[in-house]
């Protein structure tokens, strides 16, 4: 991801996250998504809990790609969905290799 052409790996990782959005919302807060219902209302700097979105320099998206990353076509992305009280051990885990994201797994079930 951080090497030249890494934007392709970022795009693939975002698509993997898109497919499991509802599951991730549930594990991103300790109350099964109830805390996120109050926070992810889809206005200003919060994405909607019901819709997955990604965008460059978009603080209202579920996944934010910084402007500089889009320009350089490599770097990182930010998942803006976790609640502040999220137990990171329960959220989705990304297994990365030299070429970027290899797989994204849900820590609770081991599902890919």
Backbone bond lengths (Angstrom), bond angles and torsions (degrees), N, CA, C in turn:
res aa  C-N    CA-C-N  psi(-1)  N-CA   C-N-CA  omega(-1)  CA-C   N-CA-C  phi
1 X - - - 1.436 - - 1.514 112.28 -
2 X 1.289 115.92 -37.28 1.467 119.59 -174.92 1.527 112.63 -89.64
3 X 1.326 116.19 -2.56 1.458 119.45 177.43 1.522 109.36 -97.83
4 X 1.322 116.44 165.70 1.458 121.92 -179.55 1.529 110.23 -50.30
5 X 1.324 116.69 133.46 1.463 121.58 -178.91 1.522 113.39 82.95
6 X 1.310 116.61 5.28 1.457 120.99 -176.89 1.517 114.86 -65.14
7 X 1.326 117.02 -16.00 1.462 120.59 179.78 1.529 110.68 -59.72
8 X 1.330 117.34 -29.91 1.470 120.30 177.36 1.517 110.33 -64.03
9 X 1.319 117.96 -39.44 1.464 121.91 178.31 1.529 110.61 -70.35
10 X 1.314 116.53 -35.73 1.459 120.79 176.61 1.522 109.32 -63.19
11 X 1.321 117.45 -46.48 1.467 121.50 179.14 1.528 111.39 -59.95
12 X 1.322 117.64 -41.67 1.473 121.09 178.85 1.524 110.96 -65.24
13 X 1.322 116.96 -41.40 1.468 120.62 179.26 1.529 110.47 -64.42
14 X 1.320 117.34 -40.33 1.459 121.20 179.20 1.527 110.29 -63.01
15 X 1.311 117.77 -40.75 1.469 120.32 178.40 1.525 111.27 -64.48
16 X 1.326 117.18 -36.95 1.468 119.82 176.18 1.527 110.59 -65.05
17 X 1.322 117.60 -40.07 1.455 121.17 177.97 1.530 111.13 -66.75
18 X 1.327 116.77 -37.20 1.474 122.06 179.40 1.532 110.69 -58.29
19 X 1.307 116.83 -41.89 1.467 121.43 -176.22 1.523 112.97 -65.88
20 X 1.327 118.19 -22.89 1.467 121.40 -175.69 1.523 111.99 -118.63
21 X 1.328 117.01 25.11 1.461 122.20 -174.82 1.534 112.46 -54.06
22 X 1.312 117.90 -50.52 1.474 120.64 -176.76 1.525 111.56 -61.17
23 X 1.314 117.12 -41.08 1.465 120.77 177.96 1.526 110.83 -63.10
24 X 1.311 116.30 -44.55 1.461 120.46 -177.94 1.527 111.24 -64.05
25 X 1.319 117.50 -39.19 1.467 120.61 178.07 1.526 109.86 -58.10
26 X 1.328 117.12 -41.56 1.474 120.61 -179.36 1.520 111.97 -64.51
27 X 1.334 117.96 -39.96 1.462 119.09 -176.32 1.521 113.09 -89.25
28 X 1.321 117.45 -8.06 1.463 120.57 -179.19 1.522 113.41 -77.96
29 X 1.310 118.94 -9.13 1.466 119.09 171.14 1.525 108.65 -140.15
30 X 1.333 116.62 150.61 1.465 120.57 -172.43 1.525 113.97 -69.38
31 X 1.325 117.63 -7.10 1.466 120.85 179.84 1.526 111.86 -107.03
32 X 1.321 116.35 30.50 1.466 121.19 174.53 1.507 115.44 65.39
33 X 1.308 118.04 25.45 1.459 122.07 178.62 1.517 113.76 101.23
34 X 1.329 118.05 -8.85 1.467 120.97 -177.67 1.532 112.28 -64.21
35 X 1.343 117.85 -39.05 1.464 119.90 177.99 1.522 110.88 -65.29
36 X 1.322 116.12 -38.76 1.462 120.03 -179.28 1.523 112.28 -68.83
37 X 1.328 118.30 -24.52 1.469 120.20 177.64 1.528 110.66 -61.87
38 X 1.317 116.59 -34.13 1.464 120.40 179.75 1.535 111.52 -78.84
39 X 1.318 116.91 -27.66 1.461 120.83 -174.69 1.526 112.95 -94.27
40 X 1.306 117.97 -42.57 1.471 121.89 -175.44 1.527 109.93 -89.27
41 X 1.310 115.15 76.69 1.462 121.40 -174.09 1.526 113.47 -101.16
42 X 1.329 117.54 -3.85 1.459 120.60 175.46 1.515 115.44 81.76
43 X 1.316 118.54 25.50 1.460 119.42 176.57 1.528 109.95 -131.75
44 X 1.289 115.21 153.06 1.461 124.33 -179.84 1.531 111.51 54.45
45 X 1.328 118.58 -109.09 1.463 120.56 -173.94 1.534 112.45 -103.09
46 X 1.326 117.54 16.08 1.458 120.25 -179.91 1.522 110.11 -119.12
47 X 1.325 115.52 134.74 1.458 119.24 175.08 1.526 108.93 -76.48
48 X 1.310 116.33 169.47 1.454 121.34 176.73 1.519 109.33 -83.49
49 X 1.317 116.45 139.56 1.457 120.73 178.56 1.531 111.07 -65.03
50 X 1.322 116.93 -25.62 1.467 121.51 -175.92 1.518 114.10 -88.05
51 X 1.318 117.34 -18.52 1.467 120.95 -174.69 1.513 110.75 -122.98
52 X 1.301 116.08 135.90 1.459 121.67 174.82 1.519 107.59 -93.88
53 X 1.319 116.30 134.63 1.464 119.95 178.09 1.520 109.48 -144.32
54 X 1.298 115.19 156.70 1.462 121.66 176.14 1.514 107.41 -140.62
55 X 1.325 116.39 145.48 1.446 118.65 -179.44 1.512 112.71 -165.90
56 X 1.315 114.59 156.37 1.462 121.84 178.41 1.523 108.69 -79.42
57 X 1.325 115.71 125.29 1.463 123.64 178.37 1.527 112.45 55.08
58 X 1.312 117.07 27.07 1.458 122.62 -177.36 1.520 109.40 -103.55
59 X 1.321 116.48 101.29 1.468 120.44 -178.96 1.510 112.15 -72.29
60 X 1.321 117.87 -12.27 1.455 121.86 177.95 1.514 113.26 -92.28
61 X 1.318 117.47 4.15 1.467 121.57 -179.50 1.529 110.51 -92.74
62 X 1.309 115.93 158.30 1.467 120.83 174.93 1.521 109.68 -63.88
63 X 1.324 115.67 -44.44 1.462 122.43 179.01 1.523 107.70 -118.70
64 X 1.316 116.07 125.25 1.466 121.23 -179.56 1.521 109.67 -108.83
65 X 1.314 115.56 127.68 1.459 121.94 173.34 1.534 105.88 -103.30
66 X 1.321 118.40 116.93 1.465 119.77 -179.76 1.535 111.73 -59.03
67 X 1.306 115.34 148.14 1.469 121.72 -178.21 1.522 111.83 -54.18
68 X 1.317 116.69 -44.77 1.470 121.38 -178.30 1.534 110.73 -62.94
69 X 1.316 117.57 -35.83 1.466 121.41 177.95 1.527 109.50 -64.60
70 X 1.315 116.94 -43.72 1.465 120.41 178.52 1.525 111.05 -62.72
71 X 1.325 116.76 -39.31 1.462 120.82 178.40 1.526 111.82 -65.12
72 X 1.338 115.70 -46.09 1.465 121.25 -175.85 1.517 113.33 -82.91
73 X 1.324 116.46 -12.86 1.463 122.94 -179.59 1.534 112.54 61.68
74 X 1.319 115.87 29.78 1.457 122.13 173.74 1.520 108.45 -164.89
75 X 1.312 115.90 157.44 1.456 119.61 179.04 1.511 112.36 144.20
76 X 1.321 116.60 -120.62 1.459 122.00 -173.89 1.519 109.57 -148.40
77 X 1.319 116.61 174.87 1.453 121.56 172.53 1.518 108.69 -136.75
78 X 1.321 116.75 163.09 1.457 122.19 -178.84 1.522 109.63 -116.92
79 X 1.312 116.58 129.11 1.457 121.63 171.98 1.516 106.01 -91.58
80 X 1.321 117.11 113.42 1.464 121.75 -173.58 1.527 112.50 -97.17
81 X 1.334 118.42 10.24 1.459 121.31 -175.41 1.526 115.47 -85.98
82 X 1.325 121.66 -28.48 1.468 119.36 -174.78 1.526 113.21 -62.01
83 X 1.322 115.24 141.76 1.464 121.07 174.36 1.528 108.61 -73.91
84 X 1.313 116.67 158.03 1.467 121.26 -179.89 1.524 111.79 -61.96
85 X 1.329 116.64 -27.72 1.457 120.26 -179.56 1.526 112.23 -96.22
86 X 1.312 116.68 20.28 1.463 122.65 179.59 1.530 110.74 -65.11
87 X 1.316 115.64 135.83 1.458 120.80 171.89 1.528 105.99 -90.46
88 X 1.298 116.75 103.87 1.470 121.30 -173.69 1.522 113.16 -60.25
89 X 1.308 117.55 -19.58 1.475 119.95 177.83 1.512 111.40 -70.69
90 X 1.331 117.92 -18.22 1.462 121.35 -178.08 1.520 113.49 -100.27
91 X 1.310 118.23 -10.55 1.462 121.36 -177.49 1.519 111.82 -79.39
92 X 1.328 116.61 178.60 1.460 119.82 177.63 1.527 110.42 -66.93
93 X 1.299 115.67 140.94 1.456 120.56 179.97 1.520 109.28 -113.76
94 X 1.297 115.70 137.80 1.444 121.09 179.94 1.512 108.84 -105.30
95 X 1.302 115.05 125.60 1.455 120.20 177.66 1.527 107.42 -99.53
96 X 1.309 115.58 114.43 1.455 120.09 -174.18 1.515 111.23 -109.06
97 X 1.291 114.40 146.93 1.457 122.13 173.23 1.512 108.16 -121.79
98 X 1.291 116.74 -173.17 1.468 120.79 -178.41 1.516 112.20 -57.93
99 X 1.330 117.44 -33.70 1.462 121.18 -178.19 1.515 114.07 -85.15
100 X 1.306 119.07 -2.57 1.467 120.90 -179.60 1.517 110.66 122.24
101 X 1.333 115.64 -155.42 1.458 121.19 -177.80 1.525 109.80 -66.91
102 X 1.300 116.66 126.13 1.456 121.51 176.27 1.516 109.57 -94.25
103 X 1.343 116.59 -47.79 1.442 119.60 178.31 1.523 109.13 -154.21
104 X 1.309 114.79 155.53 1.452 121.34 175.95 1.516 105.88 -120.03
105 X 1.330 116.08 122.98 1.453 119.99 -176.29 1.511 110.57 -121.48
106 X 1.318 115.26 147.75 1.454 122.07 172.04 1.521 106.30 -84.38
107 X 1.314 117.07 120.70 1.451 122.05 -175.06 1.526 113.05 -61.15
108 X 1.340 117.25 -31.14 1.462 120.60 -176.36 1.516 112.73 -72.99
109 X 1.319 118.37 -38.17 1.448 120.25 -173.40 1.520 113.50 -111.02
110 X 1.309 117.72 -17.04 1.451 120.47 -175.48 1.513 112.97 77.78
111 X 1.357 117.60 6.15 1.455 121.30 179.91 1.509 110.60 -72.67
112 X 1.327 115.68 144.76 1.466 121.49 176.71 1.498 109.69 -96.12
